[in-house]
């Protein structure tokens, strides 16, 4: 399943593939696709775990208003994956709690 329409972003229908790393594993993505769409297309539903109860969270609102889909992207914590386009070689990691900035 691929997301082909988004309520606030222009979705490029490009079939050009790029490569990203999600939790240490390589995945193909489409150019200009948002991170959450790549994850959904590959059956990945959990983006982070809450600090207090370690409960899984994933995409909820899909328009960048909540924080359920935040992940650590290229070492930067709390990136909203539902509105962040993928880039070649991007490293995306599941986040625990508030996340930490690397580097």
Backbone as CSV, one residue per row, in Angstrom:
resi,resn,N_x,N_y,N_z,CA_x,CA_y,CA_z,C_x,C_y,C_z
1,UNK,0.851,-1.179,0.000,0.000,0.000,0.000,0.895,1.239,0.000
2,UNK,0.652,2.136,-0.904,1.400,3.389,-0.994,0.430,4.545,-0.813
3,UNK,0.866,5.574,-0.099,0.072,6.790,0.025,0.307,7.613,-1.230
4,UNK,-0.762,7.935,-1.939,-0.640,8.688,-3.184,-1.227,10.083,-3.074
5,UNK,-1.950,10.361,-1.989,-2.499,11.693,-1.755,-2.262,12.068,-0.299
6,UNK,-1.988,13.349,-0.056,-1.747,13.844,1.295,-2.493,15.156,1.451
7,UNK,-3.139,15.394,2.619,-3.962,16.596,2.776,-3.202,17.916,2.778
8,UNK,-1.898,17.911,3.106,-1.177,19.191,3.143,0.094,19.215,2.315
9,UNK,0.529,18.075,1.790,1.749,18.014,1.002,1.427,17.637,-0.438
10,UNK,2.218,18.155,-1.368,2.141,17.680,-2.739,2.870,16.349,-2.794
11,UNK,2.215,15.330,-3.290,2.830,14.020,-3.400,3.278,13.823,-4.838
12,UNK,4.574,13.687,-5.020,5.139,13.452,-6.344,4.868,12.007,-6.732
13,UNK,4.353,11.804,-7.908,4.035,10.445,-8.353,5.246,9.761,-8.995
14,UNK,6.424,10.265,-8.742,7.648,9.717,-9.315,7.844,8.262,-8.894
15,UNK,8.283,7.453,-9.830,8.598,6.062,-9.525,10.095,5.873,-9.279
16,UNK,10.849,6.985,-9.269,12.291,6.905,-9.038,12.555,6.413,-7.619
17,UNK,13.364,5.366,-7.508,13.655,4.776,-6.204,14.896,5.390,-5.574
18,UNK,14.850,5.519,-4.271,16.017,5.876,-3.472,16.098,4.862,-2.340
19,UNK,17.166,4.926,-1.554,17.359,3.965,-0.476,17.485,4.683,0.863
20,UNK,16.826,4.127,1.874,16.914,4.648,3.238,17.192,3.477,4.175
21,UNK,17.648,3.809,5.371,17.895,2.802,6.406,16.905,3.071,7.539
22,UNK,16.106,2.075,7.877,15.157,2.201,8.986,15.497,1.130,10.011
23,UNK,15.854,1.566,11.201,16.257,0.668,12.287,17.278,-0.368,11.815
24,UNK,18.260,0.121,11.061,19.375,-0.713,10.642,19.153,-1.557,9.405
25,UNK,17.968,-1.501,8.811,17.680,-2.314,7.630,17.440,-1.413,6.419
26,UNK,17.928,-1.819,5.241,17.730,-1.009,4.036,16.320,-1.185,3.455
27,UNK,15.760,-0.086,2.965,14.450,-0.105,2.317,14.495,0.786,1.084
28,UNK,13.692,0.430,0.082,13.513,1.289,-1.081,12.372,2.242,-0.784
29,UNK,12.525,3.461,-1.247,11.482,4.482,-1.106,11.336,5.185,-2.441
30,UNK,10.268,5.893,-2.611,10.085,6.700,-3.811,10.553,8.123,-3.518
31,UNK,11.181,8.720,-4.509,11.637,10.109,-4.385,10.477,10.993,-3.918
32,UNK,10.707,11.844,-2.939,9.745,12.815,-2.378,8.639,12.200,-1.531
33,UNK,8.689,10.915,-1.267,7.720,10.274,-0.390,8.054,10.637,1.060
34,UNK,7.047,10.790,1.918,7.331,11.084,3.328,7.732,9.792,4.038
35,UNK,8.493,9.934,5.114,9.009,8.785,5.856,7.888,7.849,6.286
36,UNK,6.807,8.391,6.838,5.704,7.557,7.321,5.100,6.720,6.191
37,UNK,5.042,7.263,4.987,4.501,6.522,3.844,5.400,5.347,3.482
38,UNK,6.706,5.563,3.546,7.659,4.476,3.274,7.469,3.363,4.292
39,UNK,7.316,3.754,5.543,7.139,2.766,6.604,5.846,1.976,6.404
40,UNK,4.751,2.676,6.126,3.482,1.987,5.886,3.583,1.017,4.711
41,UNK,4.223,1.442,3.638,4.360,0.602,2.449,5.176,-0.661,2.729
42,UNK,6.004,-0.613,3.754,6.847,-1.759,4.110,6.368,-2.489,5.358
43,UNK,5.148,-2.199,5.794,4.561,-2.910,6.927,5.103,-2.503,8.289
44,UNK,5.773,-1.366,8.365,6.331,-0.887,9.635,5.346,0.096,10.262
45,UNK,4.824,-0.234,11.419,3.781,0.587,12.027,4.231,1.354,13.273
46,UNK,5.265,0.875,13.943,5.699,1.502,15.203,6.852,2.467,14.921
47,UNK,6.657,3.727,15.308,7.665,4.769,15.101,8.435,5.063,16.385
48,UNK,7.750,4.957,17.503,8.391,5.268,18.782,7.689,4.524,19.908
49,UNK,8.289,4.574,21.098,7.677,4.037,22.314,7.652,5.147,23.363
50,UNK,6.563,5.198,24.112,6.422,6.243,25.130,7.371,6.000,26.295
51,UNK,7.734,7.076,26.959,8.676,6.996,28.074,8.061,6.320,29.293
52,UNK,6.881,6.726,29.689,6.281,6.257,30.941,5.902,4.776,30.919
53,UNK,5.214,4.339,29.864,4.717,2.960,29.823,5.309,2.135,28.676
54,UNK,6.232,2.704,27.922,6.867,2.032,26.780,5.834,1.516,25.775
55,UNK,4.768,2.293,25.577,3.718,1.904,24.641,4.095,2.313,23.218
56,UNK,3.781,1.470,22.251,4.118,1.792,20.858,3.223,2.895,20.298
57,UNK,3.807,3.728,19.464,3.061,4.785,18.782,3.459,4.780,17.311
58,UNK,2.537,5.204,16.473,2.788,5.276,15.043,2.077,6.483,14.475
59,UNK,1.811,6.440,13.193,1.163,7.568,12.547,-0.268,7.703,13.084
60,UNK,-0.662,8.939,13.384,-2.003,9.179,13.915,-2.713,10.243,13.077
61,UNK,-2.246,11.480,13.135,-2.958,12.552,12.427,-2.522,12.657,10.961
62,UNK,-1.279,12.365,10.667,-0.781,12.396,9.306,-0.538,13.781,8.730
63,UNK,-0.667,14.836,9.552,-0.463,16.200,9.046,0.483,17.022,9.921
64,UNK,1.236,16.368,10.793,2.258,17.058,11.574,1.773,17.784,12.815
65,UNK,0.542,17.533,13.237,0.017,18.239,14.404,0.247,17.507,15.717
66,UNK,0.238,16.186,15.694,0.507,15.435,16.921,1.986,15.025,16.919
67,UNK,2.408,14.268,17.904,3.807,13.820,17.932,3.925,12.301,17.975
68,UNK,2.877,11.609,17.588,2.939,10.153,17.660,3.922,9.541,16.671
69,UNK,4.202,10.196,15.560,5.056,9.607,14.525,6.510,10.064,14.603
70,UNK,6.907,10.764,15.674,8.286,11.273,15.712,9.299,10.142,15.801
71,UNK,10.414,10.358,15.120,11.523,9.407,15.115,12.826,10.186,15.089
72,UNK,13.925,9.486,15.263,15.241,10.092,15.139,15.692,9.915,13.694
73,UNK,15.969,11.035,13.027,16.337,11.013,11.608,17.698,11.678,11.440
74,UNK,18.651,10.926,10.917,20.026,11.415,10.746,20.567,12.023,12.039
75,UNK,20.243,11.379,13.174,20.742,11.817,14.477,19.942,12.915,15.142
76,UNK,18.889,13.398,14.509,18.059,14.460,15.069,16.771,13.841,15.599
77,UNK,16.529,13.993,16.891,15.342,13.422,17.519,14.097,14.262,17.226
78,UNK,12.941,13.633,17.394,11.632,14.290,17.323,11.276,14.850,15.947
79,UNK,11.686,14.147,14.901,11.332,14.535,13.536,9.959,13.944,13.219
80,UNK,9.049,14.787,12.773,7.693,14.335,12.430,7.733,13.649,11.068
81,UNK,7.599,12.340,11.097,7.797,11.544,9.888,6.655,11.646,8.887
82,UNK,5.506,12.128,9.315,4.362,12.209,8.402,4.471,13.395,7.443
83,UNK,5.376,14.321,7.698,5.534,15.485,6.821,6.985,15.688,6.373
84,UNK,7.859,14.722,6.655,9.270,14.837,6.294,9.588,13.925,5.113
85,UNK,9.948,14.509,3.964,10.285,13.691,2.796,11.591,12.921,3.005
86,UNK,11.659,11.738,2.413,12.880,10.942,2.483,13.950,11.530,1.574
87,UNK,15.185,11.223,1.905,16.340,11.611,1.096,17.235,10.391,0.954
88,UNK,17.961,10.312,-0.126,18.871,9.186,-0.360,19.820,9.007,0.821
89,UNK,19.894,7.761,1.330,20.814,7.433,2.416,20.362,7.849,3.800
90,UNK,19.161,8.374,3.928,18.649,8.835,5.224,18.642,7.677,6.224
91,UNK,19.053,7.974,7.467,19.063,6.974,8.533,17.942,7.329,9.517
92,UNK,16.980,6.433,9.625,15.776,6.652,10.415,15.750,5.614,11.526
93,UNK,15.554,6.071,12.777,15.572,5.152,13.914,14.345,5.335,14.783
94,UNK,13.796,4.205,15.256,12.699,4.267,16.210,13.174,5.027,17.436
95,UNK,12.261,5.730,18.047,12.620,6.584,19.174,11.979,6.073,20.456
96,UNK,12.708,6.168,21.549,12.185,5.829,22.862,12.061,7.107,23.675
97,UNK,10.882,7.370,24.185,10.675,8.579,24.990,10.895,9.837,24.185
98,UNK,11.649,10.752,24.764,11.868,12.049,24.129,12.994,12.031,23.099
99,UNK,13.725,10.941,23.041,14.831,10.842,22.093,16.013,11.663,22.540
100,UNK,17.147,11.413,21.917,18.348,12.182,22.205,19.018,12.568,20.903
101,UNK,19.635,13.691,20.902,20.354,14.133,19.710,21.747,13.531,19.724
102,UNK,22.146,12.994,18.589,23.482,12.389,18.480,24.426,13.386,17.828
103,UNK,25.684,13.301,18.208,26.704,14.101,17.562,26.848,15.465,18.015
